Every structure is written in C-alpha cells, then in structure tokens.
C-alpha cells in the first residue's frame, strides 16, 4: 500500500524536525511504501530547510492560503492509495500512524479521536467544540467522538471526489469527517493522545469557531438538507400556531398579519428543504 504522510506547515521550525523524525521512527520496518510530504504555506522561518534536510518532499504555496488549501493541494497531487494527515506542531502522536493504517482497506477513513483538549483557549475551545460536535452528531444522526482532529487517514481516490467541498481554513478537517460519514462510507474512530503544541498557535478563536460552525451546517445541507430545514420549518410553524392561539383567545381577538407571515415562512422553509433533498437524491442516483 502506497502512503503519503502529509503535513501542512506555516512557521513550524521548532516542531517539524521532531515530527518528521517521529514519523520515520514509527514507520521503520513497516510494510508500507511511504513518503513524507510537507506543504509549506509561505513560511518565513527555517521550516522548509529543516524538512528538506530530513528528506521530506516539499510542496510550496506561492502565498499563504490556509491549512485547508494546503491539504487539498497535497491530495490533488497524491498518487498514493492512502493519505495520512498529521499536524506539524507536535500535537499528535506519530507513533499511532501504523495503528491507523492497519484498519485499511477495510475502512475508508480512520480518524484519531483525541482523549482531551490541550490547545490554546482550552476551556472556551472545549466548550465551543463540544457544542458544535453535539450539533453535528445530531444533524448527521451519528455519534462523532472528534470532529476536527488533525490526525487521520483516508483512501485518496474517495477524497479526491469531494475535494471541491473542502474549505481552505482550519475547518477543512471537519469537512473531511462529515463528508465520509454523511455519504455512508466506512469510518473508524481510534482514541489517541493529544499534546500541547510546540511553538505559537495560529488558531483564531472567534473567527475559526464561527467558520467551524458554518462549515458543519453547510456540509449537512449539502448531504442531508432535511436535517436542517425540517426542524427549522417545524419551529417556525409551531411558533406561528402558538402565536395565533394566543392572539385569538387571549389578546386581540383576531389573527395578525405577522402570524400569517411566520406560518407562510415555515411552508417556504419546508419547500426549500424538500427541493434541496430532491436535488441531492437525484444527484446521487446520477453518479
């Protein structure tokens, strides 16, 4: 099995050497034919020099484009059977890569599910991630132990079909998780450790959390639109009916225009949801 071990990197000179050495140590003597691929996202330090010295293949972005863009670029250029994703900041255990690869070809994606959160803004980050993870699990109808972990492996040929959906930022890995789950591929979650990063974090709490939430909703709509539109439509419908009940029996004695507008809006939401679901179903049949 041919494997590309991919690391997006931006100014990771303090960590990348250790990560590459750990990968080589973990893969030594294993049956896989592999290469380490570093996608440099416009680093201004010695990240590229260190990676080259340790034998990694270097792919460089002309300007900084984001970790999601870097991951997509590596996937598009890959000719391997499986792509492994790992961050270049020392947060993920490279020693677990062989364990993750051992689940192929039975599974289509194997995801390292972190046992705990140790990143920056740890308390707020854990709170926000748990809420979004719970929302994603509810909307997807599947329990998701870790939505946006940076350690995972997947069959390259499958991911290439969906690469156009993956955003350029931090939420790219969340998209990769949801795509496989929502389109009924075989996904395995494997518990892993998670360490404090080496060097300075590039995570922006408010901007990246909002992008993370937007990505979850957008991907669910892409694959299972009724999971979003149906609850929202029902909420509006019941809100409108309750408002009518209160107006007629306890308030003004007649139905106000705003109540009619709320009920009509709910019907429009239902219509959009069913139309979107029809488009998604038709698209799958034509694949």
C-alpha positions as CSV (number, residue, x, y, z in Angstrom):
1,X,0.0,0.0,0.0
2,X,1.4,3.4,-1.0
3,X,1.0,6.1,1.6
4,X,1.5,9.9,1.6
5,X,2.0,11.3,5.1
6,X,1.0,14.9,4.7
7,X,1.8,17.9,6.9
8,X,0.6,21.4,6.2
9,X,3.1,23.8,7.8
10,X,3.5,27.6,8.4
11,X,6.5,28.7,10.5
12,X,6.9,25.4,12.4
13,X,10.7,25.3,12.6
14,X,10.5,24.5,16.4
15,X,8.5,21.3,15.9
16,X,8.7,20.0,12.3
17,X,12.0,18.3,12.7
18,X,10.8,16.3,15.8
19,X,7.6,15.4,14.0
20,X,9.4,14.1,10.9
21,X,11.8,12.1,13.0
22,X,8.9,10.6,15.0
23,X,7.1,9.6,11.7
24,X,10.2,7.9,10.4
25,X,10.7,6.0,13.7
26,X,7.1,4.9,13.7
27,X,7.2,3.7,10.1
28,X,10.6,1.9,10.3
29,X,10.3,-1.7,9.4
30,X,6.6,-1.4,8.4
31,X,5.2,-2.9,5.2
32,X,4.1,0.4,3.7
33,X,5.8,2.3,0.9
34,X,5.6,5.9,2.1
35,X,6.8,9.4,1.6
36,X,6.5,12.4,3.9
37,X,5.0,15.5,2.2
38,X,5.3,18.9,3.7
39,X,3.1,21.6,2.2
40,X,4.7,24.9,3.1
41,X,2.2,27.7,3.4
42,X,4.5,30.6,2.9
43,X,6.8,30.1,5.9
44,X,9.3,32.8,6.7
45,X,11.5,30.8,9.1
46,X,13.6,27.6,8.7
47,X,10.6,25.2,8.3
48,X,11.4,24.3,4.7
49,X,15.2,23.9,5.3
50,X,14.7,21.5,8.2
51,X,12.1,19.4,6.3
52,X,14.3,19.2,3.2
53,X,17.3,18.1,5.3
54,X,15.3,15.3,6.8
55,X,14.2,14.0,3.4
56,X,10.6,15.3,3.2
57,X,9.1,16.1,-0.2
58,X,8.3,19.9,-0.2
59,X,5.3,21.5,-1.9
60,X,5.2,25.2,-1.6
61,X,2.3,27.7,-1.9
62,X,3.2,30.9,-3.5
63,X,1.3,32.9,-0.9
64,X,-0.2,31.9,2.4
65,X,-3.6,30.1,1.6
66,X,-4.6,28.3,4.8
67,X,-4.2,24.8,6.1
68,X,-7.3,23.5,4.3
69,X,-5.9,24.7,0.9
70,X,-2.6,23.1,1.7
71,X,-4.2,19.8,2.5
72,X,-6.3,19.9,-0.7
73,X,-3.3,20.6,-2.8
74,X,-1.4,17.6,-1.4
75,X,-4.5,15.4,-2.0
76,X,-4.8,16.5,-5.6
77,X,-1.1,15.8,-6.3
78,X,-1.1,12.5,-4.5
79,X,-0.8,9.2,-6.4
80,X,-0.9,7.1,-3.2
81,X,-3.5,4.6,-2.1
82,X,-3.9,6.3,1.3
83,X,-3.2,9.8,2.5
84,X,-2.3,10.3,6.2
85,X,-2.8,13.8,7.7
86,X,-0.9,15.0,10.7
87,X,-0.1,18.5,12.0
88,X,3.4,19.8,12.0
89,X,3.2,21.3,15.5
90,X,3.9,18.2,17.6
91,X,0.3,17.9,19.0
92,X,-0.4,14.4,17.5
93,X,1.3,11.1,18.2
94,X,3.1,10.0,15.1
95,X,3.6,6.6,16.7
96,X,-0.1,5.9,16.1
97,X,0.2,6.2,12.3
98,X,0.9,2.4,11.8
99,X,-2.1,1.6,14.0
100,X,-4.4,3.9,12.0
101,X,-3.1,2.4,8.7
102,X,-3.7,-1.2,10.0
103,X,-7.5,-0.6,9.5
104,X,-7.1,-0.3,5.7
105,X,-8.5,-1.4,3.3
106,X,-11.5,-2.4,5.5
107,X,-12.3,1.2,6.3
108,X,-12.4,4.2,4.0
109,X,-11.3,6.8,6.7
110,X,-9.7,6.2,10.0
111,X,-9.7,9.2,12.4
112,X,-7.7,9.8,15.5
113,X,-10.1,10.8,18.2
114,X,-8.4,12.9,20.9
115,X,-8.9,11.9,24.5
116,X,-8.6,15.5,25.7
117,X,-8.2,19.1,24.6
118,X,-4.9,20.8,25.3
119,X,-4.8,23.6,22.7
120,X,-4.9,27.4,23.3
121,X,-8.1,28.9,24.8
122,X,-8.6,25.4,26.2
123,X,-11.7,26.0,28.3
124,X,-13.5,28.1,25.7
125,X,-12.3,25.9,22.9
126,X,-13.5,22.7,24.5
127,X,-16.9,24.3,25.3
128,X,-17.4,25.6,21.7
129,X,-16.1,22.4,20.1
130,X,-18.4,20.2,22.3
131,X,-21.4,22.2,21.4
132,X,-20.6,22.1,17.6
133,X,-19.7,18.5,17.8
134,X,-23.1,17.7,19.5
135,X,-24.9,19.7,16.8
136,X,-23.0,17.9,14.1
137,X,-23.7,14.5,15.7
138,X,-27.5,15.3,16.0
139,X,-27.7,16.7,12.4
140,X,-25.7,13.8,11.0
141,X,-27.5,11.2,13.1
142,X,-24.2,9.7,14.0
143,X,-22.1,10.0,17.3
144,X,-18.9,11.8,16.4
145,X,-16.2,11.5,19.1
146,X,-13.9,14.1,17.4
147,X,-15.0,16.2,14.5
148,X,-11.9,18.3,13.7
149,X,-8.8,16.2,14.7
150,X,-5.7,16.7,12.6
151,X,-4.6,13.1,12.6
152,X,-6.5,10.9,10.1
153,X,-6.0,8.7,7.1
154,X,-8.3,8.1,4.1
155,X,-8.5,6.5,0.7
156,X,-7.1,9.0,-1.7
157,X,-9.5,8.1,-4.6
158,X,-12.6,8.8,-2.4
159,X,-11.4,12.1,-1.0
160,X,-10.5,13.4,-4.5
161,X,-14.2,13.2,-5.5
162,X,-15.1,15.6,-2.7
163,X,-12.1,17.9,-2.6
164,X,-14.1,20.8,-4.1
165,X,-16.3,21.0,-1.0
166,X,-13.4,21.3,1.5
167,X,-12.7,24.9,2.6
168,X,-9.3,26.5,2.8
169,X,-9.1,27.2,6.5
170,X,-9.0,25.2,9.8
171,X,-12.5,23.8,9.2
172,X,-11.2,21.7,6.3
173,X,-10.6,18.6,8.5
174,X,-14.2,18.9,9.9
175,X,-15.5,18.8,6.4
176,X,-13.4,15.6,5.7
177,X,-15.0,13.9,8.7
178,X,-18.6,14.8,7.7
179,X,-18.3,14.0,4.0
180,X,-17.4,10.4,4.7
181,X,-20.0,10.0,7.5
182,X,-22.8,11.6,5.6
183,X,-22.2,9.8,2.3
184,X,-22.2,6.4,4.2
185,X,-18.5,5.4,3.9
186,X,-16.9,3.2,6.5
187,X,-15.3,5.4,9.2
188,X,-13.4,4.2,12.2
189,X,-12.5,6.4,15.2
190,X,-9.4,5.4,17.1
191,X,-8.6,7.0,20.5
192,X,-5.3,8.9,20.6
193,X,-3.4,11.2,22.9
194,X,-3.1,14.9,22.2
195,X,-0.2,17.1,23.3
196,X,0.5,20.7,23.9
197,X,1.7,22.3,20.7
198,X,5.3,23.3,20.1
199,X,5.6,26.9,19.1
200,X,2.9,29.6,18.7
201,X,-0.7,28.7,17.7
202,X,-2.3,30.1,14.6
203,X,-5.8,29.4,15.8
204,X,-8.1,32.4,16.0
205,X,-10.8,31.6,18.5
206,X,-13.8,33.7,17.3
207,X,-13.1,33.7,13.5
208,X,-12.2,30.0,13.3
209,X,-15.0,28.9,15.6
210,X,-17.6,30.7,13.5
211,X,-16.1,29.2,10.4
212,X,-16.2,25.8,12.1
213,X,-20.0,26.2,12.8
214,X,-20.7,27.5,9.3
215,X,-18.9,24.5,7.8
216,X,-20.9,22.0,9.8
217,X,-24.2,23.5,8.7
218,X,-23.1,23.9,5.1
219,X,-21.9,20.3,4.8
220,X,-25.1,18.9,6.4
221,X,-27.2,20.9,3.9
222,X,-25.0,19.5,1.1
223,X,-25.7,15.9,2.0
224,X,-28.8,15.8,4.2
225,X,-30.7,19.1,3.8
226,X,-33.9,18.0,5.6
227,X,-31.8,17.6,8.8
228,X,-31.5,21.4,8.8
229,X,-34.6,22.6,7.1
230,X,-37.2,20.3,8.7
231,X,-36.5,21.2,12.3
232,X,-36.3,24.9,11.4
233,X,-39.6,24.8,9.5
234,X,-41.3,22.9,12.3
235,X,-40.1,25.5,14.8
236,X,-41.5,28.4,12.7
237,X,-44.8,26.5,12.1
238,X,-45.4,25.8,15.8
239,X,-44.3,29.3,16.7
240,X,-46.9,30.7,14.3
241,X,-49.6,28.4,15.5
242,X,-49.0,29.2,19.2
243,X,-49.0,32.9,18.3
244,X,-52.3,32.6,16.5
245,X,-53.8,30.7,19.5
246,X,-52.6,33.5,21.9
247,X,-53.9,36.3,19.7
248,X,-57.4,34.8,19.1
249,X,-58.1,33.6,22.6
250,X,-56.1,35.9,25.0
251,X,-55.0,39.0,23.2
252,X,-56.5,41.0,20.3
253,X,-59.3,38.5,19.2
254,X,-58.1,38.1,15.6
255,X,-55.1,36.7,13.7
256,X,-52.4,39.3,13.0
257,X,-50.5,39.5,9.7
258,X,-47.2,38.7,11.4
259,X,-48.6,35.3,12.5
260,X,-49.7,34.5,8.9
261,X,-46.2,35.6,7.7
262,X,-44.5,33.2,10.2
263,X,-46.6,30.3,9.1
264,X,-46.0,31.1,5.4
265,X,-42.3,31.3,6.0
266,X,-42.4,27.9,7.6
267,X,-44.0,26.5,4.5
268,X,-41.3,28.2,2.3
269,X,-38.6,26.6,4.5
270,X,-40.3,23.2,4.1
271,X,-40.4,23.7,0.4
272,X,-36.7,24.6,0.1
273,X,-35.8,21.6,2.3
274,X,-37.7,19.1,0.2
275,X,-36.4,20.6,-3.0
276,X,-32.9,20.5,-1.8
277,X,-33.4,16.9,-0.7
278,X,-34.7,16.0,-4.1
279,X,-31.7,17.6,-5.8
280,X,-29.3,15.7,-3.5
281,X,-31.1,12.4,-4.1
282,X,-31.2,12.9,-7.9
283,X,-27.5,13.8,-7.9
284,X,-26.6,10.6,-6.1
285,X,-28.7,8.5,-8.5
286,X,-26.9,10.1,-11.4
287,X,-23.4,9.4,-10.0
